Amino acid sequence: METQITQTIKELFNVDTDVTLTRPDPQFGDFATNVALQLAKPLGKNPREIAEAVARQLQESGSFTEVSIAGPGFINL
């Protein structure tokens, strides 16, 4: 999963980054990442915009049942 998210970020923003997945409260999903928040300053973009682009790409890949965004830019899978 981390590899797919990393590749998606590379494709969308041409940047290499480390993706860390955590286990959120089950109501939010099986896994979550705050990578959009980490990338906001280096990319000079709003973290929510980054999260929306990444989530859209991940959802279109068909590899995830559901991809959603919470708060300022957390991506829940």
PDB file of N, CA, C and O in Angstrom:
ATOM      1  N   MET A   1       0.812  -1.184   0.000  1.00  0.00           N
ATOM      2  CA  MET A   1       0.000   0.000   0.000  1.00  0.00           C
ATOM      3  C   MET A   1       0.866   1.263   0.000  1.00  0.00           C
ATOM      4  O   MET A   1       0.637   2.188  -0.779  1.00  0.00           O
ATOM      5  N   GLU A   2       1.852   1.282   0.879  1.00  0.00           N
ATOM      6  CA  GLU A   2       2.729   2.452   0.930  1.00  0.00           C
ATOM      7  C   GLU A   2       3.393   2.708  -0.423  1.00  0.00           C
ATOM      8  O   GLU A   2       3.531   3.850  -0.859  1.00  0.00           O
ATOM      9  N   THR A   3       3.799   1.621  -1.072  1.00  0.00           N
ATOM     10  CA  THR A   3       4.467   1.743  -2.370  1.00  0.00           C
ATOM     11  C   THR A   3       3.539   2.347  -3.402  1.00  0.00           C
ATOM     12  O   THR A   3       3.957   3.209  -4.175  1.00  0.00           O
ATOM     13  N   GLN A   4       2.296   1.918  -3.432  1.00  0.00           N
ATOM     14  CA  GLN A   4       1.345   2.457  -4.402  1.00  0.00           C
ATOM     15  C   GLN A   4       1.085   3.942  -4.144  1.00  0.00           C
ATOM     16  O   GLN A   4       0.996   4.724  -5.091  1.00  0.00           O
ATOM     17  N   ILE A   5       0.963   4.333  -2.895  1.00  0.00           N
ATOM     18  CA  ILE A   5       0.742   5.741  -2.572  1.00  0.00           C
ATOM     19  C   ILE A   5       1.972   6.557  -2.949  1.00  0.00           C
ATOM     20  O   ILE A   5       1.846   7.653  -3.495  1.00  0.00           O
ATOM     21  N   THR A   6       3.153   6.034  -2.663  1.00  0.00           N
ATOM     22  CA  THR A   6       4.402   6.718  -3.014  1.00  0.00           C
ATOM     23  C   THR A   6       4.489   6.923  -4.518  1.00  0.00           C
ATOM     24  O   THR A   6       4.857   8.005  -4.975  1.00  0.00           O
ATOM     25  N   GLN A   7       4.155   5.893  -5.292  1.00  0.00           N
ATOM     26  CA  GLN A   7       4.194   5.995  -6.749  1.00  0.00           C
ATOM     27  C   GLN A   7       3.166   7.006  -7.264  1.00  0.00           C
ATOM     28  O   GLN A   7       3.437   7.744  -8.211  1.00  0.00           O
ATOM     29  N   THR A   8       2.002   7.034  -6.646  1.00  0.00           N
ATOM     30  CA  THR A   8       0.964   7.987  -7.040  1.00  0.00           C
ATOM     31  C   THR A   8       1.446   9.413  -6.812  1.00  0.00           C
ATOM     32  O   THR A   8       1.246  10.279  -7.664  1.00  0.00           O
ATOM     33  N   ILE A   9       2.075   9.661  -5.679  1.00  0.00           N
ATOM     34  CA  ILE A   9       2.601  10.997  -5.374  1.00  0.00           C
ATOM     35  C   ILE A   9       3.687  11.380  -6.368  1.00  0.00           C
ATOM     36  O   ILE A   9       3.748  12.525  -6.816  1.00  0.00           O
ATOM     37  N   LYS A  10       4.539  10.430  -6.709  1.00  0.00           N
ATOM     38  CA  LYS A  10       5.601  10.690  -7.686  1.00  0.00           C
ATOM     39  C   LYS A  10       4.991  11.065  -9.039  1.00  0.00           C
ATOM     40  O   LYS A  10       5.456  12.002  -9.689  1.00  0.00           O
ATOM     41  N   GLU A  11       3.957  10.343  -9.465  1.00  0.00           N
ATOM     42  CA  GLU A  11       3.304  10.624 -10.743  1.00  0.00           C
ATOM     43  C   GLU A  11       2.622  11.988 -10.746  1.00  0.00           C
ATOM     44  O   GLU A  11       2.713  12.731 -11.723  1.00  0.00           O
ATOM     45  N   LEU A  12       1.941  12.312  -9.654  1.00  0.00           N
ATOM     46  CA  LEU A  12       1.165  13.545  -9.593  1.00  0.00           C
ATOM     47  C   LEU A  12       2.015  14.797  -9.374  1.00  0.00           C
ATOM     48  O   LEU A  12       1.755  15.847  -9.962  1.00  0.00           O
ATOM     49  N   PHE A  13       3.043  14.668  -8.513  1.00  0.00           N
ATOM     50  CA  PHE A  13       3.771  15.860  -8.074  1.00  0.00           C
ATOM     51  C   PHE A  13       5.269  15.806  -8.348  1.00  0.00           C
ATOM     52  O   PHE A  13       5.994  16.750  -8.034  1.00  0.00           O
ATOM     53  N   ASN A  14       5.733  14.701  -8.932  1.00  0.00           N
ATOM     54  CA  ASN A  14       7.153  14.533  -9.249  1.00  0.00           C
ATOM     55  C   ASN A  14       8.043  14.768  -8.027  1.00  0.00           C
ATOM     56  O   ASN A  14       9.038  15.491  -8.090  1.00  0.00           O
ATOM     57  N   VAL A  15       7.660  14.142  -6.923  1.00  0.00           N
ATOM     58  CA  VAL A  15       8.428  14.270  -5.689  1.00  0.00           C
ATOM     59  C   VAL A  15       8.514  12.895  -5.020  1.00  0.00           C
ATOM     60  O   VAL A  15       7.551  12.128  -5.020  1.00  0.00           O
ATOM     61  N   ASP A  16       9.674  12.606  -4.459  1.00  0.00           N
ATOM     62  CA  ASP A  16       9.861  11.366  -3.704  1.00  0.00           C
ATOM     63  C   ASP A  16       9.564  11.636  -2.239  1.00  0.00           C
ATOM     64  O   ASP A  16       9.993  12.650  -1.688  1.00  0.00           O
ATOM     65  N   THR A  17       8.837  10.736  -1.616  1.00  0.00           N
ATOM     66  CA  THR A  17       8.492  10.904  -0.208  1.00  0.00           C
ATOM     67  C   THR A  17       8.297   9.549   0.433  1.00  0.00           C
ATOM     68  O   THR A  17       8.056   8.553  -0.249  1.00  0.00           O
ATOM     69  N   ASP A  18       8.401   9.519   1.741  1.00  0.00           N
ATOM     70  CA  ASP A  18       8.113   8.305   2.497  1.00  0.00           C
ATOM     71  C   ASP A  18       6.682   8.385   2.997  1.00  0.00           C
ATOM     72  O   ASP A  18       6.268   9.398   3.561  1.00  0.00           O
ATOM     73  N   VAL A  19       5.938   7.325   2.791  1.00  0.00           N
ATOM     74  CA  VAL A  19       4.549   7.273   3.229  1.00  0.00           C
ATOM     75  C   VAL A  19       4.459   6.348   4.430  1.00  0.00           C
ATOM     76  O   VAL A  19       4.936   5.213   4.397  1.00  0.00           O
ATOM     77  N   THR A  20       3.841   6.849   5.492  1.00  0.00           N
ATOM     78  CA  THR A  20       3.616   6.054   6.687  1.00  0.00           C
ATOM     79  C   THR A  20       2.121   5.872   6.874  1.00  0.00           C
ATOM     80  O   THR A  20       1.363   6.842   6.881  1.00  0.00           O
ATOM     81  N   LEU A  21       1.706   4.638   7.025  1.00  0.00           N
ATOM     82  CA  LEU A  21       0.301   4.345   7.284  1.00  0.00           C
ATOM     83  C   LEU A  21       0.108   4.067   8.769  1.00  0.00           C
ATOM     84  O   LEU A  21       0.935   3.410   9.401  1.00  0.00           O
ATOM     85  N   THR A  22      -0.984   4.571   9.312  1.00  0.00           N
ATOM     86  CA  THR A  22      -1.344   4.310  10.699  1.00  0.00           C
ATOM     87  C   THR A  22      -2.705   3.638  10.732  1.00  0.00           C
ATOM     88  O   THR A  22      -3.416   3.598   9.728  1.00  0.00           O
ATOM     89  N   ARG A  23      -3.057   3.113  11.893  1.00  0.00           N
ATOM     90  CA  ARG A  23      -4.356   2.468  12.069  1.00  0.00           C
ATOM     91  C   ARG A  23      -5.255   3.429  12.845  1.00  0.00           C
ATOM     92  O   ARG A  23      -5.121   3.555  14.062  1.00  0.00           O
ATOM     93  N   PRO A  24      -6.173   4.109  12.149  1.00  0.00           N
ATOM     94  CA  PRO A  24      -7.057   5.063  12.823  1.00  0.00           C
ATOM     95  C   PRO A  24      -8.187   4.354  13.561  1.00  0.00           C
ATOM     96  O   PRO A  24      -8.277   3.127  13.557  1.00  0.00           O
ATOM     97  N   ASP A  25      -9.023   5.127  14.177  1.00  0.00           N
ATOM     98  CA  ASP A  25     -10.255   4.611  14.754  1.00  0.00           C
ATOM     99  C   ASP A  25     -11.001   3.908  13.620  1.00  0.00           C
ATOM    100  O   ASP A  25     -11.132   4.479  12.537  1.00  0.00           O
ATOM    101  N   PRO A  26     -11.489   2.693  13.835  1.00  0.00           N
ATOM    102  CA  PRO A  26     -12.120   1.912  12.757  1.00  0.00           C
ATOM    103  C   PRO A  26     -13.229   2.631  11.988  1.00  0.00           C
ATOM    104  O   PRO A  26     -13.489   2.291  10.834  1.00  0.00           O
ATOM    105  N   GLN A  27     -13.876   3.599  12.592  1.00  0.00           N
ATOM    106  CA  GLN A  27     -14.945   4.306  11.874  1.00  0.00           C
ATOM    107  C   GLN A  27     -14.405   5.115  10.699  1.00  0.00           C
ATOM    108  O   GLN A  27     -15.159   5.468   9.792  1.00  0.00           O
ATOM    109  N   PHE A  28     -13.090   5.416  10.707  1.00  0.00           N
ATOM    110  CA  PHE A  28     -12.498   6.223   9.641  1.00  0.00           C
ATOM    111  C   PHE A  28     -11.868   5.388   8.538  1.00  0.00           C
ATOM    112  O   PHE A  28     -11.631   5.902   7.444  1.00  0.00           O
ATOM    113  N   GLY A  29     -11.595   4.132   8.792  1.00  0.00           N
ATOM    114  CA  GLY A  29     -10.998   3.277   7.775  1.00  0.00           C
ATOM    115  C   GLY A  29     -10.011   2.314   8.393  1.00  0.00           C
ATOM    116  O   GLY A  29      -9.776   2.336   9.601  1.00  0.00           O
ATOM    117  N   ASP A  30      -9.436   1.473   7.562  1.00  0.00           N
ATOM    118  CA  ASP A  30      -8.455   0.502   8.041  1.00  0.00           C
ATOM    119  C   ASP A  30      -7.086   1.146   8.230  1.00  0.00           C
ATOM    120  O   ASP A  30      -6.350   0.807   9.157  1.00  0.00           O
ATOM    121  N   PHE A  31      -6.754   2.081   7.337  1.00  0.00           N
ATOM    122  CA  PHE A  31      -5.455   2.761   7.385  1.00  0.00           C
ATOM    123  C   PHE A  31      -5.651   4.237   7.090  1.00  0.00           C
ATOM    124  O   PHE A  31      -6.644   4.642   6.486  1.00  0.00           O
ATOM    125  N   ALA A  32      -4.683   5.034   7.529  1.00  0.00           N
ATOM    126  CA  ALA A  32      -4.706   6.472   7.246  1.00  0.00           C
ATOM    127  C   ALA A  32      -3.273   6.954   7.045  1.00  0.00           C
ATOM    128  O   ALA A  32      -2.325   6.344   7.539  1.00  0.00           O
ATOM    129  N   THR A  33      -3.132   8.053   6.317  1.00  0.00           N
ATOM    130  CA  THR A  33      -1.831   8.680   6.149  1.00  0.00           C
ATOM    131  C   THR A  33      -2.004  10.198   6.157  1.00  0.00           C
ATOM    132  O   THR A  33      -3.018  10.730   5.704  1.00  0.00           O
ATOM    133  N   ASN A  34      -1.002  10.868   6.675  1.00  0.00           N
ATOM    134  CA  ASN A  34      -1.014  12.328   6.688  1.00  0.00           C
ATOM    135  C   ASN A  34      -0.003  12.888   5.683  1.00  0.00           C
ATOM    136  O   ASN A  34       0.464  14.016   5.837  1.00  0.00           O
ATOM    137  N   VAL A  35       0.329  12.113   4.672  1.00  0.00           N
ATOM    138  CA  VAL A  35       1.344  12.510   3.695  1.00  0.00           C
ATOM    139  C   VAL A  35       0.998  13.835   3.004  1.00  0.00           C
ATOM    140  O   VAL A  35       1.900  14.600   2.663  1.00  0.00           O
ATOM    141  N   ALA A  36      -0.276  14.115   2.796  1.00  0.00           N
ATOM    142  CA  ALA A  36      -0.659  15.382   2.155  1.00  0.00           C
ATOM    143  C   ALA A  36      -0.268  16.569   3.036  1.00  0.00           C
ATOM    144  O   ALA A  36       0.150  17.611   2.530  1.00  0.00           O
ATOM    145  N   LEU A  37      -0.402  16.410   4.331  1.00  0.00           N
ATOM    146  CA  LEU A  37      -0.012  17.474   5.261  1.00  0.00           C
ATOM    147  C   LEU A  37       1.503  17.673   5.228  1.00  0.00           C
ATOM    148  O   LEU A  37       1.987  18.803   5.301  1.00  0.00           O
ATOM    149  N   GLN A  38       2.241  16.581   5.118  1.00  0.00           N
ATOM    150  CA  GLN A  38       3.705  16.654   5.071  1.00  0.00           C
ATOM    151  C   GLN A  38       4.186  17.323   3.785  1.00  0.00           C
ATOM    152  O   GLN A  38       5.207  18.011   3.789  1.00  0.00           O
ATOM    153  N   LEU A  39       3.463  17.127   2.694  1.00  0.00           N
ATOM    154  CA  LEU A  39       3.882  17.664   1.401  1.00  0.00           C
ATOM    155  C   LEU A  39       3.426  19.098   1.143  1.00  0.00           C
ATOM    156  O   LEU A  39       3.923  19.742   0.219  1.00  0.00           O
ATOM    157  N   ALA A  40       2.502  19.602   1.931  1.00  0.00           N
ATOM    158  CA  ALA A  40       1.912  20.921   1.674  1.00  0.00           C
ATOM    159  C   ALA A  40       2.962  22.024   1.597  1.00  0.00           C
ATOM    160  O   ALA A  40       2.973  22.795   0.637  1.00  0.00           O
ATOM    161  N   LYS A  41       3.823  22.111   2.566  1.00  0.00           N
ATOM    162  CA  LYS A  41       4.810  23.192   2.573  1.00  0.00           C
ATOM    163  C   LYS A  41       5.828  23.035   1.443  1.00  0.00           C
ATOM    164  O   LYS A  41       6.072  23.999   0.718  1.00  0.00           O
ATOM    165  N   PRO A  42       6.438  21.839   1.265  1.00  0.00           N
ATOM    166  CA  PRO A  42       7.410  21.708   0.178  1.00  0.00           C
ATOM    167  C   PRO A  42       6.814  21.961  -1.212  1.00  0.00           C
ATOM    168  O   PRO A  42       7.498  22.471  -2.100  1.00  0.00           O
ATOM    169  N   LEU A  43       5.539  21.602  -1.397  1.00  0.00           N
ATOM    170  CA  LEU A  43       4.895  21.800  -2.699  1.00  0.00           C
ATOM    171  C   LEU A  43       4.239  23.168  -2.825  1.00  0.00           C
ATOM    172  O   LEU A  43       3.884  23.591  -3.925  1.00  0.00           O
ATOM    173  N   GLY A  44       4.077  23.858  -1.701  1.00  0.00           N
ATOM    174  CA  GLY A  44       3.416  25.162  -1.730  1.00  0.00           C
ATOM    175  C   GLY A  44       1.949  25.068  -2.100  1.00  0.00           C
ATOM    176  O   GLY A  44       1.403  25.946  -2.767  1.00  0.00           O
ATOM    177  N   LYS A  45       1.317  23.985  -1.655  1.00  0.00           N
ATOM    178  CA  LYS A  45      -0.095  23.755  -1.984  1.00  0.00           C
ATOM    179  C   LYS A  45      -0.886  23.510  -0.706  1.00  0.00           C
ATOM    180  O   LYS A  45      -0.324  23.191   0.342  1.00  0.00           O
ATOM    181  N   ASN A  46      -2.183  23.663  -0.816  1.00  0.00           N
ATOM    182  CA  ASN A  46      -3.088  23.363   0.274  1.00  0.00           C
ATOM    183  C   ASN A  46      -3.096  21.844   0.488  1.00  0.00           C
ATOM    184  O   ASN A  46      -3.234  21.097  -0.481  1.00  0.00           O
ATOM    185  N   PRO A  47      -2.950  21.368   1.733  1.00  0.00           N
ATOM    186  CA  PRO A  47      -2.911  19.918   1.965  1.00  0.00           C
ATOM    187  C   PRO A  47      -4.182  19.195   1.521  1.00  0.00           C
ATOM    188  O   PRO A  47      -4.129  18.044   1.089  1.00  0.00           O
ATOM    189  N   ARG A  48      -5.294  19.859   1.627  1.00  0.00           N
ATOM    190  CA  ARG A  48      -6.549  19.230   1.206  1.00  0.00           C
ATOM    191  C   ARG A  48      -6.556  19.009  -0.309  1.00  0.00           C
ATOM    192  O   ARG A  48      -7.051  17.985  -0.780  1.00  0.00           O
ATOM    193  N   GLU A  49      -6.017  19.953  -1.069  1.00  0.00           N
ATOM    194  CA  GLU A  49      -5.927  19.792  -2.529  1.00  0.00           C
ATOM    195  C   GLU A  49      -5.032  18.605  -2.882  1.00  0.00           C
ATOM    196  O   GLU A  49      -5.346  17.831  -3.786  1.00  0.00           O
ATOM    197  N   ILE A  50      -3.926  18.465  -2.172  1.00  0.00           N
ATOM    198  CA  ILE A  50      -3.007  17.348  -2.393  1.00  0.00           C
ATOM    199  C   ILE A  50      -3.730  16.042  -2.087  1.00  0.00           C
ATOM    200  O   ILE A  50      -3.679  15.094  -2.871  1.00  0.00           O
ATOM    201  N   ALA A  51      -4.405  16.003  -0.940  1.00  0.00           N
ATOM    202  CA  ALA A  51      -5.124  14.794  -0.530  1.00  0.00           C
ATOM    203  C   ALA A  51      -6.204  14.420  -1.548  1.00  0.00           C
ATOM    204  O   ALA A  51      -6.385  13.243  -1.862  1.00  0.00           O
ATOM    205  N   GLU A  52      -6.916  15.422  -2.059  1.00  0.00           N
ATOM    206  CA  GLU A  52      -7.972  15.152  -3.045  1.00  0.00           C
ATOM    207  C   GLU A  52      -7.397  14.546  -4.317  1.00  0.00           C
ATOM    208  O   GLU A  52      -7.972  13.610  -4.874  1.00  0.00           O
ATOM    209  N   ALA A  53      -6.278  15.066  -4.777  1.00  0.00           N
ATOM    210  CA  ALA A  53      -5.655  14.531  -5.997  1.00  0.00           C
ATOM    211  C   ALA A  53      -5.168  13.105  -5.779  1.00  0.00           C
ATOM    212  O   ALA A  53      -5.377  12.236  -6.626  1.00  0.00           O
ATOM    213  N   VAL A  54      -4.520  12.865  -4.649  1.00  0.00           N
ATOM    214  CA  VAL A  54      -4.007  11.524  -4.344  1.00  0.00           C
ATOM    215  C   VAL A  54      -5.173  10.548  -4.176  1.00  0.00           C
ATOM    216  O   VAL A  54      -5.144   9.446  -4.723  1.00  0.00           O
ATOM    217  N   ALA A  55      -6.189  10.949  -3.424  1.00  0.00           N
ATOM    218  CA  ALA A  55      -7.341  10.075  -3.177  1.00  0.00           C
ATOM    219  C   ALA A  55      -8.048   9.713  -4.482  1.00  0.00           C
ATOM    220  O   ALA A  55      -8.424   8.560  -4.693  1.00  0.00           O
ATOM    221  N   ARG A  56      -8.223  10.699  -5.348  1.00  0.00           N
ATOM    222  CA  ARG A  56      -8.886  10.458  -6.640  1.00  0.00           C
ATOM    223  C   ARG A  56      -8.104   9.417  -7.447  1.00  0.00           C
ATOM    224  O   ARG A  56      -8.688   8.488  -8.006  1.00  0.00           O
ATOM    225  N   GLN A  57      -6.802   9.580  -7.500  1.00  0.00           N
ATOM    226  CA  GLN A  57      -5.948   8.654  -8.262  1.00  0.00           C
ATOM    227  C   GLN A  57      -6.002   7.247  -7.653  1.00  0.00           C
ATOM    228  O   GLN A  57      -6.083   6.257  -8.380  1.00  0.00           O
ATOM    229  N   LEU A  58      -5.956   7.164  -6.329  1.00  0.00           N
ATOM    230  CA  LEU A  58      -5.997   5.859  -5.663  1.00  0.00           C
ATOM    231  C   LEU A  58      -7.345   5.183  -5.883  1.00  0.00           C
ATOM    232  O   LEU A  58      -7.400   3.976  -6.118  1.00  0.00           O
ATOM    233  N   GLN A  59      -8.423   5.942  -5.811  1.00  0.00           N
ATOM    234  CA  GLN A  59      -9.753   5.380  -6.016  1.00  0.00           C
ATOM    235  C   GLN A  59      -9.892   4.863  -7.449  1.00  0.00           C
ATOM    236  O   GLN A  59     -10.463   3.796  -7.676  1.00  0.00           O
ATOM    237  N   GLU A  60      -9.372   5.614  -8.400  1.00  0.00           N
ATOM    238  CA  GLU A  60      -9.453   5.209  -9.807  1.00  0.00           C
ATOM    239  C   GLU A  60      -8.616   3.972 -10.101  1.00  0.00           C
ATOM    240  O   GLU A  60      -8.885   3.262 -11.070  1.00  0.00           O
ATOM    241  N   SER A  61      -7.611   3.704  -9.284  1.00  0.00           N
ATOM    242  CA  SER A  61      -6.761   2.530  -9.506  1.00  0.00           C
ATOM    243  C   SER A  61      -7.522   1.226  -9.288  1.00  0.00           C
ATOM    244  O   SER A  61      -7.141   0.182  -9.817  1.00  0.00           O
ATOM    245  N   GLY A  62      -8.602   1.292  -8.503  1.00  0.00           N
ATOM    246  CA  GLY A  62      -9.384   0.094  -8.224  1.00  0.00           C
ATOM    247  C   GLY A  62      -8.777  -0.805  -7.174  1.00  0.00           C
ATOM    248  O   GLY A  62      -9.302  -1.889  -6.917  1.00  0.00           O
ATOM    249  N   SER A  63      -7.696  -0.390  -6.563  1.00  0.00           N
ATOM    250  CA  SER A  63      -7.006  -1.206  -5.561  1.00  0.00           C
ATOM    251  C   SER A  63      -7.589  -1.061  -4.164  1.00  0.00           C
ATOM    252  O   SER A  63      -7.266  -1.848  -3.274  1.00  0.00           O
ATOM    253  N   PHE A  64      -8.445  -0.063  -3.963  1.00  0.00           N
ATOM    254  CA  PHE A  64      -8.987   0.216  -2.643  1.00  0.00           C
ATOM    255  C   PHE A  64     -10.506   0.231  -2.696  1.00  0.00           C
ATOM    256  O   PHE A  64     -11.094   0.727  -3.657  1.00  0.00           O
ATOM    257  N   THR A  65     -11.136  -0.309  -1.670  1.00  0.00           N
ATOM    258  CA  THR A  65     -12.590  -0.320  -1.586  1.00  0.00           C
ATOM    259  C   THR A  65     -13.115   1.091  -1.448  1.00  0.00           C
ATOM    260  O   THR A  65     -14.088   1.471  -2.100  1.00  0.00           O
ATOM    261  N   GLU A  66     -12.460   1.872  -0.587  1.00  0.00           N
ATOM    262  CA  GLU A  66     -12.885   3.250  -0.373  1.00  0.00           C
ATOM    263  C   GLU A  66     -11.681   4.103  -0.001  1.00  0.00           C
ATOM    264  O   GLU A  66     -10.808   3.673   0.753  1.00  0.00           O
ATOM    265  N   VAL A  67     -11.650   5.296  -0.531  1.00  0.00           N
ATOM    266  CA  VAL A  67     -10.618   6.272  -0.198  1.00  0.00           C
ATOM    267  C   VAL A  67     -11.350   7.563   0.130  1.00  0.00           C
ATOM    268  O   VAL A  67     -12.145   8.055  -0.670  1.00  0.00           O
ATOM    269  N   SER A  68     -11.077   8.115   1.324  1.00  0.00           N
ATOM    270  CA  SER A  68     -11.754   9.346   1.706  1.00  0.00           C
ATOM    271  C   SER A  68     -10.753  10.305   2.344  1.00  0.00           C
ATOM    272  O   SER A  68      -9.640   9.927   2.709  1.00  0.00           O
ATOM    273  N   ILE A  69     -11.185  11.553   2.465  1.00  0.00           N
ATOM    274  CA  ILE A  69     -10.336  12.586   3.047  1.00  0.00           C
ATOM    275  C   ILE A  69     -11.028  13.104   4.297  1.00  0.00           C
ATOM    276  O   ILE A  69     -12.242  13.301   4.310  1.00  0.00           O
ATOM    277  N   ALA A  70     -10.249  13.321   5.339  1.00  0.00           N
ATOM    278  CA  ALA A  70     -10.787  13.846   6.595  1.00  0.00           C
ATOM    279  C   ALA A  70      -9.983  15.049   7.035  1.00  0.00           C
ATOM    280  O   ALA A  70      -8.775  15.130   6.809  1.00  0.00           O
ATOM    281  N   GLY A  71     -10.670  15.975   7.663  1.00  0.00           N
ATOM    282  CA  GLY A  71      -9.998  17.142   8.230  1.00  0.00           C
ATOM    283  C   GLY A  71      -9.221  17.914   7.177  1.00  0.00           C
ATOM    284  O   GLY A  71      -9.674  18.082   6.045  1.00  0.00           O
ATOM    285  N   PRO A  72      -8.038  18.381   7.573  1.00  0.00           N
ATOM    286  CA  PRO A  72      -7.261  19.247   6.684  1.00  0.00           C
ATOM    287  C   PRO A  72      -6.533  18.503   5.556  1.00  0.00           C
ATOM    288  O   PRO A  72      -5.956  19.140   4.675  1.00  0.00           O
ATOM    289  N   GLY A  73      -6.555  17.160   5.573  1.00  0.00           N
ATOM    290  CA  GLY A  73      -5.875  16.449   4.491  1.00  0.00           C
ATOM    291  C   GLY A  73      -5.443  15.034   4.819  1.00  0.00           C
ATOM    292  O   GLY A  73      -4.548  14.498   4.166  1.00  0.00           O
ATOM    293  N   PHE A  74      -6.052  14.424   5.804  1.00  0.00           N
ATOM    294  CA  PHE A  74      -5.770  13.016   6.099  1.00  0.00           C
ATOM    295  C   PHE A  74      -6.451  12.153   5.048  1.00  0.00           C
ATOM    296  O   PHE A  74      -7.593  12.413   4.670  1.00  0.00           O
ATOM    297  N   ILE A  75      -5.751  11.128   4.577  1.00  0.00           N
ATOM    298  CA  ILE A  75      -6.310  10.214   3.590  1.00  0.00           C
ATOM    299  C   ILE A  75      -6.606   8.910   4.307  1.00  0.00           C
ATOM    300  O   ILE A  75      -5.708   8.270   4.855  1.00  0.00           O
ATOM    301  N   ASN A  76      -7.884   8.519   4.299  1.00  0.00           N
ATOM    302  CA  ASN A  76      -8.316   7.279   4.932  1.00  0.00           C
ATOM    303  C   ASN A  76      -8.586   6.230   3.858  1.00  0.00           C
ATOM    304  O   ASN A  76      -9.216   6.498   2.834  1.00  0.00           O
ATOM    305  N   LEU A  77      -8.091   5.035   4.128  1.00  0.00           N
ATOM    306  CA  LEU A  77      -8.226   3.930   3.178  1.00  0.00           C
ATOM    307  C   LEU A  77      -8.978   2.779   3.846  1.00  0.00           C
ATOM    308  O   LEU A  77      -9.203   1.743   3.221  1.00  0.00           O
TER     309      LEU A  77
END
